[in-house]
């Protein structure tokens, strides 16, 4: 569910997560597949990791809004 919420916020970053985590592609392979630079993939990957970590904390907090 968190990746779906990420996709609503940043679709490309969510796609990078799916390709890296689920498909097991390297940063270079993801960049080639998406037609973007390695640097962009790394930036999206880092953003997504922080965003998903933040979201995982919210899911455990009953008082936090469900984004």
C-alpha positions in Angstrom: 0.0 0.0 0.0 2.8 2.4 0.8 4.3 2.0 -2.8 0.8 2.8 -4.2 0.7 6.0 -2.1 4.2 6.9 -3.2 3.1 6.4 -6.8 0.4 9.0 -6.3 3.1 11.4 -4.9 5.9 10.5 -7.3 5.2 7.9 -10.0 8.8 7.7 -11.3 10.2 7.1 -7.8 7.6 4.3 -7.2 8.6 2.8 -10.5 12.3 2.9 -9.5 11.5 1.1 -6.3 9.5 -1.7 -8.1 12.4 -2.2 -10.6 15.1 -2.2 -8.0 13.4 -4.1 -5.3 11.1 -6.5 -7.0 12.8 -7.0 -10.4 16.3 -6.8 -8.9 17.6 -4.4 -11.5 20.8 -2.4 -11.0 20.8 1.4 -11.1 22.3 1.3 -14.6 19.6 -1.1 -15.8 16.8 1.0 -14.3 18.3 4.2 -15.9 18.4 2.5 -19.3 14.9 1.1 -18.9 13.4 4.5 -17.9 15.5 6.5 -20.4 17.0 8.6 -17.7 20.3 9.2 -16.1 21.9 7.1 -13.4 22.0 10.2 -11.2 18.2 10.6 -11.5 17.6 7.0 -10.6 19.9 7.4 -7.5 18.0 10.5 -6.5 14.6 8.9 -6.9 15.8 5.7 -5.1 17.0 7.8 -2.1 13.9 9.9 -2.0 11.7 6.8 -2.2 13.6 5.0 0.6 13.2 8.0 2.9 9.6 8.5 2.0 8.7 4.8 2.5 10.6 4.7 5.8 8.6 7.7 6.9 5.4 6.1 5.8 6.2 2.9 7.6 6.4 4.8 10.9 3.0 6.5 10.2 1.3 3.1 9.6 2.2 2.1 13.2 1.0 5.4 14.7 -2.8 5.3 15.3 -2.8 9.1 15.6 -1.2 9.8 12.3 -3.3 10.5 9.2 -3.5 7.7 6.6 -2.0 9.3 3.5 
